[in-house]
Amino acid sequence: MLRSVFLAAADSSRLGRLVSSASVSKKAARRFVAGADVADALRAARELADDGLGITVDRLGAETVTAEQARVVRDEYVALLGRLKTAGLTPAAEVSVKLSALGQRIDDRMAYEYAEAVCATAAEAGTSVTLDAEDHTTTDSTLEILAELRKDYPSTGAVLQAHLRRTEGDCRELATAGSRVRLCKGAYAEPESVAFQDALDIDKSFVRCLNILMSGEGYPMVATHDPRLIAIAEDRARWFDRSADEYEFQMLHGMRPEEQARLAAGGNIVRVYLPYGEQWYAYLMRRLAERPSTISVLGRALVPRREAGK
């Protein structure tokens, strides 16, 4: 039930404006979002790196609806990568980018060209790019652009969502040598025709996909905060004789920091998804939807009482 509430809230521009402007909401969001600008992201990334954690930085921005907006996003990622390199944060820090922010919904070719510019800059900085997953209507386009980018930038990462019914097949296609694949549950409201709706079915799909990735030749990036799935991932890594540098765990900034530290202390690679920017509302609502039982109290604090029932 809470998952549906938070997913609906993520798509409500009216509620987003109300929540984003509330000082209590901004204060609560600071736990999960590095801050408003690149300087905030660099400070947070340095703290994480000093703790022995990897980082993937994501710029949160308004929806891209024009070619000029897409160009601005490209330029901001290029500048971000330059500053990460100058700060000595690469290769520990990489970046994550949504192709829709680079104009995917306007023109696939433009999105590819802008993503290629980001990947080229990342390569110069000694780090990598991961293409974030979005709703199911973009999946084919994203995987096609990924395939093109990997011809010149083979370390470009993919993200697959276990709640989509197609994902087992996509895992088989991408479980190849050198292929970096982030597996997550999924954070978008999708119709039953393309996505599992029940939490248990999503978990079962996650485990099936995890088995495919762990048994393949690629590099699995296990993105979950669920203790059961973390334990299963550790078990599967042992079962398939993977050394600690042949896979990694990924968690969101501010989520289960003690578990992040425990995994890292045990010799695991742990990468923290670090977003920054003013447009944090939809991001945070989708993260709440992924695991509402963990942070439902924060969710109630973010949604004003007079709007909660609307």
C-alpha positions as CSV (number, residue, x, y, z in Angstrom):
1,M,0.0,0.0,0.0
2,L,2.7,2.5,1.0
3,R,4.6,1.6,-2.2
4,S,1.6,2.7,-4.3
5,V,1.2,5.9,-2.3
6,F,4.8,7.0,-2.7
7,L,4.8,6.1,-6.5
8,A,1.7,8.2,-6.9
9,A,3.3,11.0,-4.9
10,A,6.4,10.9,-7.1
11,D,4.3,11.8,-10.1
12,S,2.3,14.6,-8.4
13,S,3.8,18.0,-9.4
14,R,1.5,19.8,-7.1
15,L,2.5,17.8,-4.1
16,G,6.1,18.0,-5.2
17,R,6.0,21.8,-5.1
18,L,4.4,21.8,-1.7
19,V,6.8,19.3,-0.1
20,S,9.9,20.7,-1.8
21,S,9.2,24.2,-0.4
22,A,8.7,23.0,3.2
23,S,11.7,23.5,5.5
24,V,11.1,20.3,7.4
25,S,11.2,18.4,4.1
26,K,14.4,19.9,3.0
27,K,16.0,19.1,6.4
28,A,14.8,15.5,6.1
29,A,16.0,15.2,2.5
30,R,19.6,16.1,3.5
31,R,20.1,12.6,4.8
32,F,19.6,11.2,1.4
33,V,20.7,13.9,-1.0
34,A,24.2,15.4,-0.8
35,G,23.0,19.0,-1.4
36,A,22.0,21.4,-4.1
37,D,25.2,21.8,-6.1
38,V,28.4,20.1,-7.2
39,A,30.4,21.5,-4.3
40,D,28.0,19.7,-1.9
41,A,28.4,16.5,-3.9
42,L,32.2,16.7,-3.8
43,R,32.2,17.2,-0.1
44,A,29.9,14.2,0.4
45,A,31.9,12.1,-2.0
46,R,35.2,12.9,-0.2
47,E,33.7,11.7,3.1
48,L,32.5,8.5,1.6
49,A,35.8,7.9,-0.2
50,D,37.7,8.5,3.1
51,D,35.5,5.8,4.6
52,G,36.6,3.3,2.0
53,L,33.4,3.4,0.0
54,G,32.9,3.8,-3.8
55,I,30.5,6.5,-5.1
56,T,28.3,7.0,-8.1
57,V,27.1,10.6,-8.4
58,D,23.8,11.4,-9.9
59,R,22.6,14.9,-10.9
60,L,18.9,15.5,-10.0
61,G,17.3,17.9,-12.4
62,A,14.0,19.0,-13.9
63,E,12.5,17.0,-16.7
64,T,14.2,17.5,-20.0
65,V,11.8,18.6,-22.6
66,T,14.0,20.6,-25.0
67,A,17.3,20.0,-26.8
68,E,18.8,23.0,-25.0
69,Q,18.0,21.5,-21.6
70,A,19.6,18.2,-22.7
71,R,22.8,20.1,-23.8
72,V,22.9,21.8,-20.4
73,V,22.8,18.4,-18.6
74,R,25.6,17.1,-20.8
75,D,27.7,20.1,-20.0
76,E,27.0,19.7,-16.3
77,Y,28.1,16.1,-16.3
78,V,31.2,16.9,-18.2
79,A,32.0,19.6,-15.7
80,L,31.2,17.3,-12.8
81,L,33.6,14.6,-14.0
82,G,36.3,17.2,-14.4
83,R,35.9,18.3,-10.8
84,L,35.9,14.8,-9.6
85,K,39.2,14.2,-11.3
86,T,40.7,17.4,-10.1
87,A,39.6,16.5,-6.5
88,G,41.4,13.2,-6.8
89,L,38.1,11.3,-6.4
90,T,38.4,9.1,-9.5
91,P,38.3,6.2,-10.0
92,A,36.5,5.7,-6.7
93,A,33.8,8.0,-7.9
94,E,31.9,7.4,-11.1
95,V,28.6,9.0,-12.4
96,S,25.1,7.7,-13.1
97,V,23.0,9.4,-15.7
98,K,19.4,9.1,-17.0
99,L,19.2,9.1,-20.8
100,S,16.0,11.0,-20.6
101,A,17.9,13.9,-19.0
102,L,20.1,13.9,-22.2
103,G,17.1,14.1,-24.5
104,Q,16.1,10.5,-25.0
105,R,12.4,11.3,-25.1
106,I,13.1,14.0,-27.8
107,D,15.6,12.1,-30.0
108,D,17.5,8.9,-29.4
109,R,20.5,10.0,-31.5
110,M,20.9,13.2,-29.5
111,A,20.8,11.2,-26.3
112,Y,23.4,8.8,-27.6
113,E,25.7,11.7,-28.8
114,Y,25.4,13.5,-25.4
115,A,25.9,10.2,-23.5
116,E,29.0,9.5,-25.6
117,A,30.5,12.9,-24.7
118,V,29.9,12.1,-21.0
119,C,31.5,8.7,-21.4
120,A,34.5,10.2,-23.2
121,T,35.0,12.6,-20.4
122,A,34.7,9.8,-17.8
123,A,37.3,7.8,-19.6
124,E,39.7,10.8,-19.6
125,A,39.0,11.1,-15.8
126,G,39.8,7.4,-15.3
127,T,36.3,6.4,-14.3
128,S,33.0,5.1,-15.7
129,V,29.4,5.9,-16.4
130,T,26.3,3.9,-15.6
131,L,23.0,4.5,-17.5
132,D,20.2,4.6,-15.0
133,A,17.0,2.7,-15.7
134,E,13.7,4.5,-16.0
135,D,10.1,3.4,-16.8
136,H,9.7,0.3,-19.1
137,T,8.9,2.4,-22.2
138,T,12.6,3.5,-22.3
139,T,14.2,0.1,-21.8
140,D,14.7,-1.0,-25.4
141,S,16.1,2.4,-26.4
142,T,18.4,2.5,-23.3
143,L,19.8,-1.0,-24.0
144,E,20.4,-0.1,-27.7
145,I,22.3,3.1,-26.7
146,L,24.2,1.1,-24.1
147,A,25.3,-1.4,-26.8
148,E,26.5,1.4,-29.0
149,L,28.4,3.1,-26.2
150,R,30.1,-0.1,-25.1
151,K,31.8,-0.4,-28.5
152,D,34.1,2.4,-27.4
153,Y,33.5,2.5,-23.7
154,P,33.0,-1.1,-22.6
155,S,32.9,-0.2,-18.9
156,T,29.6,1.7,-19.3
157,G,27.2,0.2,-16.8
158,A,23.6,-1.0,-17.2
159,V,20.8,-1.0,-14.7
160,L,18.1,-3.7,-14.8
161,Q,15.0,-3.7,-12.7
162,A,13.8,-7.0,-11.2
163,H,10.2,-6.0,-11.1
164,L,10.0,-6.0,-14.9
165,R,9.0,-9.4,-16.4
166,R,11.5,-9.1,-19.2
167,T,14.6,-8.6,-16.9
168,E,15.6,-12.3,-16.6
169,G,16.1,-12.3,-20.4
170,D,18.0,-9.0,-20.3
171,C,20.3,-10.4,-17.6
172,R,21.2,-13.4,-19.8
173,E,22.0,-11.0,-22.6
174,L,24.2,-8.8,-20.5
175,A,25.9,-11.4,-18.3
176,T,29.0,-11.3,-20.5
177,A,32.7,-10.7,-19.9
178,G,33.3,-7.2,-18.6
179,S,29.7,-6.2,-18.5
180,R,28.8,-4.1,-15.4
181,V,25.2,-4.6,-14.5
182,R,23.4,-3.0,-11.5
183,L,20.4,-5.1,-10.4
184,C,17.7,-3.3,-8.4
185,K,14.1,-4.0,-7.6
186,G,12.7,-1.1,-9.6
187,A,11.2,2.3,-8.6
188,Y,8.5,3.1,-11.2
189,A,4.8,2.4,-11.3
190,E,4.3,-0.1,-14.1
191,P,1.3,-2.0,-15.4
192,E,0.8,-5.7,-14.5
193,S,1.3,-6.6,-18.1
194,V,5.0,-5.7,-17.9
195,A,5.9,-5.8,-14.2
196,F,5.3,-8.0,-11.1
197,Q,3.1,-6.2,-8.6
198,D,3.5,-8.4,-5.5
199,A,6.5,-7.7,-3.3
200,L,7.3,-11.4,-2.9
201,D,7.2,-11.9,-6.7
202,I,9.6,-9.0,-7.1
203,D,12.0,-10.5,-4.6
204,K,11.8,-13.9,-6.3
205,S,12.6,-12.3,-9.6
206,F,15.5,-10.4,-8.0
207,V,17.0,-13.7,-6.8
208,R,16.5,-15.4,-10.2
209,C,18.2,-12.5,-11.9
210,L,21.0,-12.5,-9.3
211,N,21.7,-16.1,-10.0
212,I,22.0,-15.4,-13.7
213,L,24.4,-12.5,-13.1
214,M,26.5,-14.2,-10.5
215,S,26.9,-17.3,-12.7
216,G,27.8,-15.3,-15.8
217,E,31.0,-13.6,-16.8
218,G,30.0,-10.0,-16.1
219,Y,30.4,-7.8,-13.0
220,P,27.2,-7.8,-10.9
221,M,26.4,-4.7,-8.9
222,V,23.8,-5.7,-6.3
223,A,21.7,-2.7,-5.5
224,T,19.5,-3.5,-2.4
225,H,19.1,-2.6,1.2
226,D,17.1,-5.8,1.9
227,P,18.9,-7.9,4.5
228,R,17.6,-11.1,3.0
229,L,18.7,-10.3,-0.5
230,I,22.1,-9.1,0.7
231,A,22.6,-12.4,2.5
232,I,21.5,-14.3,-0.6
233,A,24.0,-12.3,-2.7
234,E,26.8,-13.1,-0.4
235,D,25.8,-16.8,-0.5
236,R,25.6,-16.7,-4.3
237,A,29.0,-15.1,-4.6
238,R,30.5,-17.9,-2.6
239,W,28.6,-20.5,-4.5
240,F,29.9,-19.3,-7.8
241,D,33.4,-18.8,-6.5
242,R,33.5,-15.0,-7.0
243,S,36.3,-13.1,-5.3
244,A,35.5,-9.9,-3.5
245,D,36.6,-7.8,-6.5
246,E,34.3,-9.6,-9.0
247,Y,31.1,-8.0,-7.8
248,E,29.9,-5.1,-5.6
249,F,27.0,-3.9,-3.4
250,Q,25.4,-0.6,-4.0
251,M,23.2,1.3,-1.6
252,L,21.7,4.8,-1.5
253,H,23.3,7.6,0.4
254,G,21.8,7.8,3.9
255,M,20.4,4.3,3.8
256,R,21.7,1.7,6.3
257,P,25.1,3.3,6.7
258,E,26.0,0.7,9.4
259,E,25.3,-2.1,6.9
260,Q,27.5,-0.3,4.3
261,A,30.3,-0.2,6.9
262,R,29.8,-3.8,7.8
263,L,30.0,-5.0,4.2
264,A,33.0,-2.9,3.5
265,A,34.8,-4.1,6.6
266,G,34.2,-7.6,5.5
267,G,36.2,-7.0,2.3
268,N,33.3,-6.2,0.0
269,I,33.2,-3.4,-2.5
270,V,30.4,-1.1,-1.5
271,R,29.3,1.8,-3.7
272,V,27.0,4.6,-2.5
273,Y,24.5,6.2,-4.9
274,L,25.0,9.9,-4.2
275,P,22.4,12.3,-5.7
276,Y,22.6,16.1,-5.6
277,G,20.5,18.9,-6.9
278,E,17.4,20.9,-6.1
279,Q,15.0,18.4,-7.9
280,W,15.1,15.8,-5.1
281,Y,11.4,15.3,-4.5
282,A,10.5,12.6,-7.1
283,Y,13.8,10.8,-6.5
284,L,13.1,10.5,-2.8
285,M,9.5,9.4,-3.3
286,R,10.7,6.6,-5.5
287,R,13.3,5.5,-3.0
288,L,10.6,5.5,-0.3
289,A,8.5,3.3,-2.6
290,E,11.3,0.8,-3.0
291,R,11.4,0.1,0.7
292,P,8.6,1.9,2.6
293,S,8.8,-0.3,5.6
294,T,12.3,1.0,6.4
295,I,11.6,4.8,6.2
296,S,7.9,5.1,6.4
297,V,8.3,7.6,9.3
298,L,10.4,9.9,7.1
299,G,7.8,9.5,4.4
300,R,5.0,10.7,6.6
301,A,7.2,13.6,7.7
302,L,7.7,14.6,4.1
303,V,4.1,14.6,3.1
304,P,2.0,17.3,4.8
305,R,-1.1,16.0,6.6
306,R,-3.5,18.1,4.6
307,E,-2.2,16.6,1.4
308,A,-1.7,13.0,2.5
309,G,-5.2,11.9,1.6
310,K,-5.4,13.7,-1.8
